[in-house]
Amino acid sequence: MSNVIRQEIEQEIAANPIIVYGKGTKDAPRCGFTLETIQFFNHFGYPFTVVDVLENMPKRQVLSEMTDWQTLPKVFIKGQFMGDTDILGPMAEKGELQSLLEETFAQAGIAPAIKLH
């Protein structure tokens, strides 16, 4: 069963330049940390996907095993596990995250919906 779940997660990660595994959905986050992460990525204007794993304990467990990160949300960018906003916030402050996002979406031919100043 866990191999099937792992394959599902790997497919989701491969199909989405930014994917957030959290509690709730983009439209209805069910915890403050997931809401914070959604607001964080909304600021950049690039599309991202949120997968609700609150009710899916097997998937949460496999994600924890894959990342060695016990808490939610779990953010992947360009297939790489990044952690959460505790890691991404300082990256954004240094300009590292913007560069990563620009590179990721330029390769996909996607421009941000908003232009940051």
Backbone bond lengths (Angstrom), bond angles and torsions (degrees), N, CA, C in turn:
res aa  C-N    CA-C-N  psi(-1)  N-CA   C-N-CA  omega(-1)  CA-C   N-CA-C  phi
1 M - - - 1.461 - - 1.534 110.73 -
2 S 1.358 117.32 -44.24 1.460 118.65 -177.04 1.528 111.64 -66.18
3 N 1.348 118.32 -29.24 1.462 119.84 176.47 1.528 111.16 -66.20
4 V 1.330 116.45 -38.03 1.461 121.28 177.70 1.531 109.53 -65.14
5 I 1.311 116.66 -43.77 1.461 120.99 179.28 1.525 110.15 -65.49
6 R 1.315 116.77 -42.65 1.470 120.79 178.84 1.530 110.18 -60.44
7 Q 1.334 118.07 -43.12 1.457 121.36 178.08 1.534 110.71 -62.60
8 E 1.324 116.51 -40.49 1.471 120.68 177.79 1.528 110.23 -60.94
9 I 1.325 117.03 -45.91 1.463 121.78 179.54 1.532 109.77 -62.78
10 E 1.310 117.54 -45.76 1.463 121.10 -179.93 1.525 111.21 -60.46
11 Q 1.333 117.12 -38.14 1.465 120.81 177.45 1.529 110.88 -67.40
12 E 1.329 117.05 -41.26 1.469 120.59 177.93 1.526 110.90 -62.21
13 I 1.321 115.63 -44.02 1.463 120.63 -179.36 1.529 110.31 -63.83
14 A 1.320 117.12 -42.78 1.460 121.19 -179.79 1.526 112.11 -66.40
15 A 1.317 117.62 -31.15 1.463 122.06 -175.53 1.526 113.78 -85.38
16 N 1.334 117.58 -10.71 1.465 120.72 -174.15 1.523 110.73 -129.08
17 P 1.341 117.85 118.81 1.462 119.66 178.66 1.540 112.90 -57.26
18 I 1.325 116.54 -38.05 1.466 121.83 173.23 1.518 107.13 -128.18
19 I 1.318 116.41 124.18 1.461 120.48 175.72 1.523 108.42 -133.31
20 V 1.315 113.81 134.13 1.461 122.22 179.92 1.524 107.60 -116.57
21 Y 1.312 116.15 120.89 1.460 121.02 172.55 1.521 106.08 -96.23
22 G 1.325 115.84 115.69 1.453 119.31 -175.45 1.509 112.96 -145.61
23 K 1.311 113.32 -164.58 1.464 121.69 178.56 1.523 107.96 -103.11
24 G 1.314 115.27 106.48 1.459 120.90 -178.55 1.518 110.85 102.68
25 T 1.324 114.43 -170.23 1.458 121.91 -177.63 1.522 109.93 -114.45
26 K 1.328 115.69 175.09 1.460 120.66 177.95 1.529 110.68 -60.12
27 D 1.322 116.20 -39.46 1.466 120.76 -179.16 1.524 113.54 -83.76
28 A 1.318 117.14 -20.81 1.468 120.81 -177.31 1.533 110.54 -142.87
29 P 1.347 116.28 69.64 1.463 118.24 177.20 1.525 109.97 -63.79
30 R 1.341 115.38 146.22 1.462 119.24 -176.04 1.525 112.34 -115.91
31 C 1.336 116.44 16.77 1.462 120.10 171.16 1.519 108.49 -156.68
32 G 1.305 115.38 156.88 1.455 120.74 -177.05 1.520 113.52 -63.67
33 F 1.321 117.39 -35.08 1.461 120.05 -178.75 1.522 111.54 -70.10
34 T 1.325 116.57 -38.38 1.464 119.75 175.81 1.524 109.78 -66.02
35 L 1.335 117.80 -42.83 1.461 121.62 176.78 1.527 110.32 -59.29
36 E 1.314 117.16 -45.25 1.468 121.81 179.10 1.532 110.68 -58.96
37 T 1.305 117.10 -41.71 1.462 121.55 -179.09 1.526 110.70 -67.86
38 I 1.312 117.25 -40.94 1.467 121.59 177.10 1.527 110.09 -62.02
39 Q 1.324 117.31 -46.99 1.465 121.01 178.67 1.532 110.66 -62.08
40 F 1.313 116.33 -39.67 1.465 122.10 178.73 1.522 110.46 -58.30
41 F 1.331 117.41 -50.04 1.460 119.99 -178.51 1.521 112.59 -74.55
42 N 1.319 119.07 -29.15 1.464 120.68 174.85 1.527 110.81 -58.26
43 H 1.319 116.60 -33.48 1.463 122.25 -179.51 1.532 112.09 -59.81
44 F 1.318 116.99 -32.78 1.461 120.29 -175.41 1.526 113.12 -84.08
45 G 1.330 117.93 -21.71 1.455 121.49 175.00 1.512 116.46 83.49
46 Y 1.310 118.09 1.72 1.457 120.40 177.25 1.523 109.70 -89.70
47 P 1.331 117.23 151.07 1.467 119.40 177.81 1.533 110.69 -68.56
48 F 1.310 114.85 144.12 1.461 120.75 175.84 1.510 108.79 -148.64
49 T 1.314 115.02 158.40 1.457 122.08 -177.49 1.516 108.94 -114.25
50 V 1.333 115.66 140.77 1.464 121.51 174.08 1.526 107.49 -117.46
51 V 1.318 115.82 127.67 1.462 122.08 178.18 1.520 107.66 -111.31
52 D 1.323 115.88 123.42 1.463 122.14 179.62 1.532 109.52 -80.39
53 V 1.324 116.13 116.36 1.462 119.79 177.54 1.529 111.30 -115.68
54 L 1.318 116.15 14.01 1.462 120.45 -178.31 1.515 112.41 -59.39
55 E 1.306 116.78 -41.03 1.463 121.03 -176.63 1.533 112.69 -97.29
56 N 1.325 117.24 5.28 1.464 120.69 -175.11 1.531 109.49 -118.11
57 M 1.320 116.04 79.17 1.461 121.04 -176.86 1.532 113.45 -60.22
58 P 1.330 119.76 -39.91 1.474 118.13 177.47 1.530 112.28 -59.90
59 K 1.327 117.05 -41.85 1.466 120.26 179.43 1.528 110.44 -67.37
60 R 1.322 117.23 -41.57 1.471 120.72 176.83 1.518 110.70 -58.95
61 Q 1.329 116.63 -40.98 1.458 121.18 -178.92 1.528 111.12 -66.04
62 V 1.323 116.63 -44.97 1.466 120.15 179.67 1.530 109.85 -63.94
63 L 1.324 117.56 -42.01 1.468 120.62 177.16 1.529 111.19 -59.50
64 S 1.325 116.49 -42.18 1.463 120.07 178.53 1.521 111.09 -63.52
65 E 1.312 116.81 -39.89 1.465 120.77 178.03 1.532 110.75 -66.74
66 M 1.323 116.93 -41.19 1.462 121.43 -178.46 1.525 111.99 -66.02
67 T 1.322 116.68 -34.54 1.461 120.93 -172.19 1.518 114.19 -105.57
68 D 1.330 117.29 -15.68 1.461 122.03 -172.34 1.535 109.86 56.34
69 W 1.328 115.74 37.58 1.467 124.35 -177.83 1.521 105.55 -133.33
70 Q 1.294 117.23 113.49 1.461 120.98 -170.88 1.530 114.49 -81.34
71 T 1.325 118.23 -26.01 1.462 120.10 -172.49 1.525 112.19 -94.16
72 L 1.315 114.94 162.33 1.456 123.58 172.71 1.524 107.42 -109.81
73 P 1.308 116.27 151.46 1.458 129.04 0.65 1.528 112.41 -79.50
74 K 1.324 112.66 165.25 1.456 122.25 175.48 1.529 106.22 -122.45
75 V 1.314 116.96 124.30 1.461 122.01 -175.27 1.528 109.97 -111.01
76 F 1.330 114.63 132.94 1.462 121.78 173.40 1.521 107.78 -119.02
77 I 1.311 116.31 133.61 1.459 122.22 175.27 1.523 107.23 -126.52
78 K 1.329 114.61 126.17 1.470 120.90 178.50 1.526 110.73 54.42
79 G 1.337 115.32 38.19 1.454 121.18 176.70 1.509 115.27 82.68
80 Q 1.317 117.66 -4.47 1.464 121.62 -176.72 1.521 110.40 -105.21
81 F 1.319 116.74 133.45 1.455 121.15 175.88 1.520 109.01 -69.62
82 M 1.333 115.76 128.19 1.459 120.80 -176.16 1.529 113.26 -110.73
83 G 1.322 117.93 -15.49 1.463 120.50 -175.10 1.507 110.12 101.86
84 D 1.335 115.86 -128.07 1.464 121.19 178.58 1.522 108.35 -141.42
85 T 1.328 118.16 -164.12 1.464 120.17 -175.96 1.525 112.57 -68.31
86 D 1.321 118.78 -17.27 1.466 119.89 173.66 1.523 110.53 -62.85
87 I 1.305 117.27 -31.86 1.467 122.92 177.36 1.526 110.31 -90.49
88 L 1.331 116.48 -42.90 1.461 121.23 -174.60 1.527 113.10 -72.04
89 G 1.325 117.69 -32.61 1.463 120.91 179.53 1.520 112.17 -58.11
90 P 1.336 118.64 -53.86 1.466 119.30 177.02 1.532 113.05 -61.65
91 M 1.331 117.16 -33.87 1.469 119.78 176.07 1.523 110.23 -62.44
92 A 1.329 116.77 -40.75 1.468 121.40 178.55 1.522 110.44 -65.23
93 E 1.321 117.23 -42.18 1.466 121.21 -179.76 1.531 111.47 -60.88
94 K 1.316 117.08 -33.74 1.471 121.86 -179.76 1.532 112.71 -85.82
95 G 1.348 117.03 -7.00 1.457 120.63 -177.67 1.519 113.90 85.98
96 E 1.321 116.69 -1.96 1.470 120.60 -178.01 1.522 111.97 -68.33
97 L 1.318 116.96 -38.49 1.459 120.18 -177.13 1.527 110.92 -68.89
98 Q 1.330 117.11 -42.08 1.460 119.83 179.15 1.519 110.33 -58.82
99 S 1.320 117.20 -42.57 1.469 120.87 178.76 1.519 111.11 -61.90
100 L 1.326 116.07 -44.19 1.467 120.34 179.10 1.524 110.65 -62.40
101 L 1.326 117.39 -44.15 1.463 120.64 -179.64 1.524 111.24 -65.96
102 E 1.329 117.05 -43.32 1.464 120.02 178.75 1.526 110.80 -59.96
103 E 1.318 116.62 -44.89 1.461 121.18 179.10 1.526 111.24 -63.97
104 T 1.329 116.04 -45.93 1.465 121.08 -178.75 1.517 111.44 -59.02
105 F 1.323 116.47 -47.00 1.456 119.50 -174.83 1.519 112.72 -83.42
106 A 1.326 118.29 -25.24 1.462 120.28 174.14 1.525 109.47 -63.58
107 Q 1.328 116.33 -40.42 1.464 120.48 178.07 1.525 110.96 -62.72
108 A 1.330 116.33 -30.65 1.463 120.67 179.55 1.528 111.80 -91.41
109 G 1.344 117.62 -3.42 1.460 121.46 -179.47 1.518 113.37 71.35
110 I 1.350 116.86 31.00 1.467 121.55 -178.22 1.526 109.02 -117.01
111 A 1.331 115.51 126.69 1.465 121.05 175.61 1.522 108.67 -96.16
112 P 1.329 117.08 155.24 1.469 118.32 178.13 1.522 110.55 -66.25
113 A 1.325 116.15 151.90 1.474 121.80 179.13 1.518 110.82 -72.11
114 I 1.334 116.51 -24.79 1.460 121.97 178.20 1.518 108.14 -127.15
115 K 1.298 116.52 153.03 1.473 119.95 177.62 1.515 107.51 -105.86
116 L 1.318 116.44 124.04 1.458 121.23 178.57 1.520 109.47 -82.22
117 H 1.310 115.04 146.88 1.477 120.12 178.32 1.489 110.30 -97.21
